[in-house]
């Protein structure tokens, strides 16, 4: 292929990444627009990769097909680092970013392996503790922030620690928001840990397997409040680090804003994840109000 043809294909691949993020991860799409222009290319490729892996199980007609898709991405990472060509727009853009910015392969593998392990669980297998969900959130959400910082040449232990907390908070809160969807699919006991379900009187034995019952909205709200409180602690810890985080890292950490918006919306609906207000607009608020919050934080250099 000629140089101009290859360049056109690469531009199309990055355009595809932007559209994927805008379509399926809109609140983060708006966050990425606040990044310096020289960081956006890598950031959109990383988020598009996350969109591909996070949606693999949701769009598959059969869980086995979704799992195969995740394994394909796991193998694609090895091919990308071996400089092999992959005919897939997200993988094509991602390959260029890995080559240019020397993205950490271990973080990529960790992200996909976490999703494979989650997809491989039996439907009746509940996470034991909130710690397990925090680990899953770090592996899938924090790693995206780590790699975005790396692509921007930002080397800061404080920024990495803040990214860890923001990713954990974001991941936990998005699992809570997705409970109605998972309930409709009868997947993984809605990601309510066994110990949390037992504490709030939700745990029952069904066919010899523990299951979280949803017949009491009050008990569910109490369980959601407990999990959301853990996310809130992570956001607080991330903000406590703000004074030691370099200024160039602040735009990368703006996903703390949508996490706070979602937390505030949960609080407003009394932690009832089935309240229809949670699905309105962007994370429960109007798109304009969300953008104003994001712009205000960005302008003030806060996250």
LINDATA-V706239 format. One record per helix or strand of 2 or more residues. SS is the DSSP state (H for helix, E for strand). FROM is the first residue (numbers start at 1). TO is the last residue. If there is no record, write none. Layout:
SS,FROM,TO / SS,FROM,TO
This chain:
H,3,24 / H,26,32 / H,37,59 / H,63,81 / H,89,101 / H,105,120 / H,130,151 / H,157,177 / H,179,185 / H,188,191 / H,194,199 / E,203,206 / E,209,212 / H,217,240 / H,242,244 / H,247,268 / H,276,279 / H,287,300
